[in-house]
């Protein structure tokens, strides 16, 4: 259930698309872990890497597709942001984003990623403490593969702030067109009918359904509002 009492429906097509994108991310990062592309902890100590021709192929394939995949992730998030802010309100939306994006990013930046770097350094025979790895990483508070969570959190907070300052969007005036606004006509075979045959002046904007034949205009049209 949504906070406003309605039923929160899923969008299967977006769920399926995100599943495919996540599978690509997992496979791509698994390959990058054994190459000199991307600056991964395992490669920094040069234990095992692909041959240079293999790395070149990976760069040619993963590089351009990576730009598309990451951009598509952010595009999908942007499509759903407007509805989420309208349903929850800016304040609750930011708190939810901080919990779902900020907390995992902090855990990765302060624990998981420096711990992985420290373990690899220890296995490679380097005398580096966990605190040294945490405080001397470049950039500071490097979260590894969760960098996108911080970026998405920043953009989400900026959008919520903009919505809080400007208020909800004003819906466009008028109502959407319905069936009663459509004029259905069957044109004559040789001559276009006159609207005066329906009792309407020519050029008048009326909502009606008309059936016209090929006889004189005054007898050819049968209209109902």
N, C-alpha and C positions, 0 to 999 in steps of 0.2 A: 504494500500500500504506500502511496505517496503521502507526504505530509499534509496535503490539502484534502485528504480523504479519498482521492481518486486512485485508480489502479495504475501502478507504474508498469507500463508495457515495455517489453524488450523489442529490439530491432534485430531480427535474426541475420539480415544481410550484413549489418555492421559487425555483429558478433563473429560471423564467419570470416569477414574480411580481416578483422583484427587477429583472429586465430592464425590465418595465413601469414600475416605480417610478423607475429610473434615467433612463428616457426622459422621464418627467414632470419630474424634477429638471433635466435639461438644458434642456428647453423653458421651464420656469418661470424659470430663471436667465437665459436669453437674453432673455426679456421684461423681467425686472426690471432688466437692465443699461441699459435705456432709459427707466426711470421713476424717480420719487423715492421708491420703496419699497425698503427694505432697505439703503440706504447703500452703493451700489457706487461704485467709483473713477470710472467713466466718467460717472456722473451727478453726482458731487461738483463737477465743473467746469462743469456745465450746458451741455454742448455740444449734445446732442440729447436731448429728452425727449418722452414722449407728452403729448397734451393732457390736462387734468385729468379730463374725463369718461372717457377711456380708462383712465387710472390708477385711477379709482374702480371700473371694471368689473374690472380686474386684481386689485385688492384684494379685491373681493367673491368672485372665483372662486379665485384662488391662495391667499388667506389661509386660509380654512377647510380647503381640500383639502391645503394644506401641512402643517397640524397633523396631519392623518390620515396623510399619506405619511411624514413624519419619524417619527411615533410607530410606524408599522408597520415601518419599518426597524429601530428599536431592539427591537421585539417579536420580529422574526425572529432578530436577533442573540441575544436572550435565550433563545429556544427551542434554539439550537444550542450555547450556552455550557456547559451541564451536561455534555453528551456530550464536548465538546472537553476540558474540564478533567479528566474521568474518564479519558480516553484518554491524555492527555499528562502529566498531573500539574500541580499549580499552578505550579511554577517554570518548567517548559518552556512552559506556556501563556502566562505573563506575558511571557517573552522573545519568544515568537512574536508576541504582540500588540504589544509595543514595536517590533518590526521592521516589522510590516505597517501599524501605525497611527501610532506615534510618529515614525518616520523621515519619512513623507510630511508629517505635520503640521509638523515642524521645517523641512523644506525649503520648505513654503509660507509659514510664519511668518517665516523668516529671509531668504528669497530671492524666491520667486515673487510673493507678494502685495505686499510693499513695492516690488519692481521694477516691477510693473504700475502701482502708484500713482505712482511716481517718473516713469515714462515718460509717463503721462497729464499729470502736472503740468508736465513739461518741454515737452510739445507745446502746453500751454495758455499757455506763456510765463512760468511761475513759476520763480523762482530757488531751487530746493530740491534739496539733495543727497540721495543715496540714504541716507546715514547719518541725516540729519535726518528723513527719512520713516520710517525704521526705528525711531528712538528717540522720535518724537513722535506715533506713531499712538495712537489711543484706541479700544479698549483696547490696552495694550502687547502686543506679539507677536500682533497680529491676524493670523490665518491665512486670512481671507476665507472662501471656501466650504468649507474643510476644518475648520471649527470642530467638526463632529460627531466627527471622528476623535479629538480630545482627550477629548471627553465619553465616547465609547465606551471609550477606553483606561482612563480613571479607573474607570468602572463595572466593567470587566473585571478590573482589578487588585484592586478591593475584593472582588469575588466570589471570586477566587482566594485572597485572604488569608483570607476567611471559611472557605473549604474547607480551607485549610492548618491553620487553628486548630481546626476542628471535626472534620476527618477526612471520609472518604467517607460518603455516606448509607447507613444500614442498610436492607437490603431488607426488605419486609414478611414476616412469618412465614407458613409454610404454602406450598403450591403452588397455582398457578392451577387452576381447575376444568377438567376434561377431559370427554371423552365418557363415561367410565365413571361419572361422578358424576350423569349425567342419567338420570332415571327417565322412560321413555316408556310411556304408557298409552293404550289405546283405551277410553274409558268406555262402559259399557253404555247401551242406549237408554232404559231406564226407571229402573234402580236402580244406585247407585254400588257397586262391589265392595268387599269387605272385604279388608284386607291379610292377614288370617289365612288367606285362600285361597291365598296364595303362601308360606305358612309363616313369615311375618314378623308379629310382634305389631303391633297398630295403633299408629301414631305412631312406629314405629321408623325411624331414619334409616339406610337401607341403599342400596347402589349396585346397581341391578338394572335390567333391561329386562323389562317386563311386557306381556302381551297379554291383555286381558280381554274376555269375551263377556257375554251377557245371561242366562246360566243361573244356578243357585245359586252362591253365592260360593265354596264349596269346590271347584267344578268349573269356575268361570268364568275363573280366572286361570292363566296359564302364565308363570312367571318364571325368569329365569336371571341369576345374579350376574355 
